[in-house]
Amino acid sequence: MPQTIESVDSTLSALSDGTRRQIIARLASGPQPAGRLAHGLPMSRPAVSKHLRVLREAGLIESHKIGRQQLYRLAPGGFLQLQAALDEVGRFWASALDEFKQFAESQP
């Protein structure tokens, strides 16, 4: 899966909202129906559905029907591109800090 700036931007944008992060945290324990995900959130179910749509469009969650119930779950590869981007930044900083340390130690 090629990493694109647009996909990382989409992921970060989706995760910028606290409600969507709560939904992601709830789905970490396993698949759940929208009603259970909406329980306790200070908004209407249609508003929760909009948040679910944003997460689905960002590739962070998936949905499938079982009978009459729509179940949501974390998408298996949903965070891979974001993790790759963060790893790249981490490698940059590790290298930059090593170079700075060598420079600082070489100074009288």
Secondary structure as the mmCIF struct_conf table of DSSP 4:
data_model
#
loop_
_struct_conf.conf_type_id
_struct_conf.id
_struct_conf.beg_label_comp_id
_struct_conf.beg_label_asym_id
_struct_conf.beg_label_seq_id
_struct_conf.end_label_comp_id
_struct_conf.end_label_asym_id
_struct_conf.end_label_seq_id
HELX_RH_AL_P HELX_RH_AL_P1 ILE A 5 LEU A 15
TURN_TY1_P TURN_TY1_P1 SER A 16 SER A 16
BEND BEND1 ASP A 17 ASP A 17
HELX_RH_AL_P HELX_RH_AL_P2 GLY A 18 LEU A 27
TURN_TY1_P TURN_TY1_P2 ALA A 28 SER A 29
STRN STRN1 GLN A 32 PRO A 33
HELX_RH_AL_P HELX_RH_AL_P3 ALA A 34 ALA A 38
TURN_TY1_P TURN_TY1_P3 HIS A 39 GLY A 40
BEND BEND2 PRO A 42 MET A 43
HELX_RH_AL_P HELX_RH_AL_P4 ARG A 45 GLU A 57
TURN_TY1_P TURN_TY1_P4 ALA A 58 GLY A 59
BEND BEND3 LEU A 60 LEU A 60
STRN STRN2 ILE A 61 ILE A 66
TURN_TY1_P TURN_TY1_P5 GLY A 67 ARG A 68
STRN STRN3 GLN A 69 LEU A 74
TURN_TY1_P TURN_TY1_P6 PRO A 76 PHE A 79
HELX_RH_AL_P HELX_RH_AL_P5 LEU A 80 SER A 106
#
